[in-house]
Amino acid sequence: MDIILIPGFWLDASSWDEVTPALEGAGHQVRALTLPGLESKDADRRGIGLRDHVDAVIAVVDEAAGPVAVVGHSGGGAIAHAVADARPDRVARLIYVDSGPLSDGGVINDELTVENGEIPLDLSEFPPEELRDMDGELLASFRARAIPQPAGVATDRQELHDERRYDVPATVITCAFSSDQLKAWIAQGAPFVAELAALREVEFVDLPTGHWPQFTKPKELAQAILAAIDRA
């Protein structure tokens, strides 16, 4: 199967480098993406918004010969969900890595600090549980590789149109928070999980670590993705 890997904020395709070998070794065609404006620290990010990232992934889906699995880490989960909305008949499974679907009209994160139309990485904005297992070497590597995020991707409103997106099977890999916490938020009717609660087929997989398992537990993350795809 074709597996499309969508990075979270500040990251390009190389952020999946320690995950892809196991996926390819299992016989899958892997497409790790670098989304518009994330090509380099010097890239032109002016005017790039959420829809630009969604459309970039849709183009990759359309290039695939058959059904695809779409994996979205962090903010990439909102993009993955919009892709399923646009191509519900092409996505065999959605896999959310420490993330989830974003409802129509929602924004990924409008609380991050914006500077000159982009969002630089500031690890002080994250709680300790999201930095779990990120030792000094990993933190230094993350800071060195981080590319400013186009602000519009974080603040633009999600646009969804096709309720068949709710029929696409989904797997949520929980890392910085547990699946029990997530299920409790759903049971409480928390607005930020309303779209997740509407999915008709969803499973939860715990991978306890910080918010960036592709760095802290890449082998375990790869196995969780493969298990989800096997069920597709």
C-alpha positions as CSV (number, residue, x, y, z in Angstrom):
1,M,0.0,0.0,0.0
2,D,1.1,3.6,-0.5
3,I,1.7,5.3,2.8
4,I,1.8,9.1,2.9
5,L,3.5,10.5,5.9
6,I,2.6,14.1,6.9
7,P,5.0,15.9,9.3
8,G,3.9,18.0,12.2
9,F,4.8,21.7,12.5
10,W,8.4,22.8,11.9
11,L,9.4,19.5,10.2
12,D,10.1,18.2,6.7
13,A,10.1,14.8,5.2
14,S,13.4,13.9,6.9
15,S,11.7,13.8,10.3
16,W,10.3,10.4,9.3
17,D,13.8,9.0,8.3
18,E,13.9,6.5,11.3
19,V,10.4,5.3,10.7
20,T,10.3,4.7,6.9
21,P,12.8,1.7,6.7
22,A,10.5,-0.6,8.6
23,L,7.5,0.5,6.5
24,E,9.4,-0.1,3.3
25,G,10.8,-3.3,4.6
26,A,7.2,-4.6,5.0
27,G,6.7,-4.0,1.3
28,H,4.9,-0.6,1.3
29,Q,5.5,2.4,-0.9
30,V,6.3,5.3,1.4
31,R,5.9,9.0,0.6
32,A,7.2,11.2,3.4
33,L,6.3,14.8,2.5
34,T,7.9,18.2,2.8
35,L,5.0,20.6,2.6
36,P,5.0,24.1,1.0
37,G,7.1,26.6,2.9
38,L,9.0,23.9,4.8
39,E,11.6,23.2,2.1
40,S,14.3,25.1,4.0
41,K,14.7,27.8,6.6
42,D,15.1,30.3,3.8
43,A,12.0,29.2,1.9
44,D,9.4,31.8,1.0
45,R,6.5,31.2,3.4
46,R,4.5,34.3,2.5
47,G,0.8,33.6,1.8
48,I,1.0,29.8,2.5
49,G,-2.1,28.6,4.3
50,L,-3.7,25.4,5.5
51,R,-5.4,24.7,2.1
52,D,-2.0,24.8,0.4
53,H,-0.8,22.0,2.6
54,V,-4.1,20.0,2.1
55,D,-3.9,20.4,-1.7
56,A,-0.3,19.3,-1.7
57,V,-1.2,16.0,0.0
58,I,-4.3,15.5,-2.2
59,A,-2.0,15.8,-5.2
60,V,0.1,12.9,-3.8
61,V,-3.0,10.8,-3.2
62,D,-4.1,11.4,-6.8
63,E,-0.7,10.1,-8.0
64,A,-1.1,6.8,-6.2
65,A,-2.3,3.8,-8.2
66,G,-4.6,2.5,-5.5
67,P,-5.9,3.2,-2.0
68,V,-3.6,4.9,0.4
69,A,-2.9,5.1,4.1
70,V,-2.5,8.7,5.3
71,V,-0.5,9.3,8.5
72,G,-0.6,12.7,10.2
73,H,1.6,13.7,13.1
74,S,0.5,16.6,15.4
75,G,-0.8,19.4,13.2
76,G,-0.6,17.0,10.2
77,G,-3.6,15.2,11.6
78,A,-5.8,18.1,10.6
79,I,-4.4,18.0,7.1
80,A,-4.9,14.2,6.9
81,H,-8.5,14.6,7.9
82,A,-9.1,17.2,5.2
83,V,-7.6,14.9,2.7
84,A,-10.0,12.1,3.7
85,D,-12.8,14.7,3.3
86,A,-11.6,15.5,-0.2
87,R,-10.9,11.8,-1.2
88,P,-12.9,9.5,1.0
89,D,-13.0,6.8,-1.6
90,R,-9.1,6.8,-1.9
91,V,-8.1,6.7,1.8
92,A,-8.1,3.2,3.2
93,R,-7.0,4.3,6.7
94,L,-6.2,7.5,8.5
95,I,-3.5,7.2,11.2
96,Y,-3.3,10.1,13.7
97,V,0.1,10.3,15.6
98,D,-0.5,12.1,18.8
99,S,-3.2,14.1,17.0
100,G,-6.7,13.9,15.7
101,P,-9.2,15.2,13.2
102,L,-10.0,18.9,13.1
103,S,-13.6,19.9,12.7
104,D,-15.0,22.2,10.0
105,G,-14.3,25.8,11.0
106,G,-11.6,24.9,13.5
107,V,-8.0,26.0,13.6
108,I,-5.0,23.9,14.4
109,N,-3.4,26.3,16.9
110,D,-3.9,30.0,17.0
111,E,-2.0,30.4,20.3
112,L,1.5,29.9,19.0
113,T,3.8,33.0,18.7
114,V,3.8,34.5,15.2
115,E,6.7,36.5,14.0
116,N,6.6,38.1,10.5
117,G,4.0,35.7,9.2
118,E,5.7,32.6,10.4
119,I,6.0,30.6,13.7
120,P,9.5,29.7,14.9
121,L,10.0,26.7,17.1
122,D,9.8,27.6,20.8
123,L,10.0,24.5,23.0
124,S,9.2,26.6,26.1
125,E,5.6,26.7,24.8
126,F,5.2,23.0,25.4
127,P,4.3,21.2,28.6
128,P,6.8,18.7,30.1
129,E,4.7,15.7,29.1
130,E,5.1,16.6,25.4
131,L,8.9,16.7,25.8
132,R,9.1,13.3,27.6
133,D,12.0,11.1,26.4
134,M,13.5,14.1,24.5
135,D,17.0,14.0,25.9
136,G,19.6,16.8,25.4
137,E,20.8,15.3,22.1
138,L,17.3,15.0,20.6
139,L,16.3,18.5,21.7
140,A,19.4,20.0,20.2
141,S,18.8,18.0,16.9
142,F,15.2,19.2,16.9
143,R,16.2,22.8,17.3
144,A,18.8,22.5,14.6
145,R,16.4,21.0,12.0
146,A,13.3,23.0,12.9
147,I,11.9,25.2,10.0
148,P,9.6,28.1,10.8
149,Q,6.0,27.1,10.2
150,P,3.8,29.2,7.8
151,A,1.5,31.0,10.2
152,G,-1.6,30.6,8.0
153,V,-1.4,26.8,8.3
154,A,-1.9,27.1,12.1
155,T,-4.6,29.8,12.0
156,D,-6.7,29.2,8.9
157,R,-10.1,27.7,9.3
158,Q,-10.5,24.1,8.4
159,E,-12.9,23.5,5.4
160,L,-14.7,20.2,5.2
161,H,-17.6,19.2,2.8
162,D,-18.1,15.5,2.6
163,E,-19.6,13.5,5.5
164,R,-18.2,10.3,3.9
165,R,-15.0,11.2,5.8
166,Y,-16.6,9.7,8.9
167,D,-16.6,6.3,7.2
168,V,-12.8,6.2,6.7
169,P,-11.4,3.9,9.3
170,A,-9.0,5.6,11.7
171,T,-6.3,4.8,14.2
172,V,-5.2,7.2,16.9
173,I,-1.7,6.6,18.3
174,T,-1.6,8.4,21.6
175,C,1.7,9.4,23.0
176,A,1.9,12.5,25.3
177,F,-1.7,11.7,26.5
178,S,-3.2,8.2,27.0
179,S,-6.1,6.6,25.1
180,D,-8.0,6.5,28.4
181,Q,-7.7,10.3,28.7
182,L,-8.8,10.7,25.1
183,K,-11.8,8.4,25.6
184,A,-12.7,10.4,28.8
185,W,-12.7,13.7,26.8
186,I,-15.0,12.1,24.2
187,A,-17.3,10.8,26.9
188,Q,-17.4,14.3,28.5
189,G,-18.4,15.9,25.1
190,A,-15.3,18.0,24.9
191,P,-15.6,20.3,21.8
192,F,-12.0,19.6,20.6
193,V,-12.7,15.9,20.2
194,A,-16.2,16.3,18.6
195,E,-14.9,15.4,15.1
196,L,-13.1,12.4,16.5
197,A,-16.3,11.3,18.3
198,A,-18.1,11.4,15.0
199,L,-15.9,8.8,13.3
200,R,-17.7,5.5,12.7
201,E,-14.6,3.2,13.0
202,V,-11.7,4.3,15.2
203,E,-9.2,2.4,17.3
204,F,-6.8,3.8,19.9
205,V,-3.2,2.6,20.4
206,D,-1.0,3.7,23.3
207,L,2.6,4.5,22.6
208,P,3.7,6.3,25.8
209,T,6.4,8.9,25.1
210,G,6.5,12.6,24.2
211,H,4.8,14.4,21.4
212,W,7.5,13.4,18.8
213,P,7.6,9.6,18.8
214,Q,9.3,9.6,15.4
215,F,12.4,10.8,17.3
216,T,12.0,9.1,20.7
217,K,10.5,5.8,19.7
218,P,10.7,5.4,15.9
219,K,10.8,1.6,15.8
220,E,7.7,1.3,18.0
221,L,5.9,4.0,16.0
222,A,6.7,2.2,12.7
223,Q,5.3,-1.1,14.2
224,A,2.1,0.7,15.3
225,I,1.6,2.2,11.9
226,L,2.2,-1.2,10.2
227,A,-0.4,-2.9,12.6
228,A,-2.9,-0.2,11.7
229,I,-2.3,-0.7,8.0
230,D,-2.7,-4.5,8.3
231,R,-6.2,-3.9,9.6
232,A,-6.9,-1.7,6.5
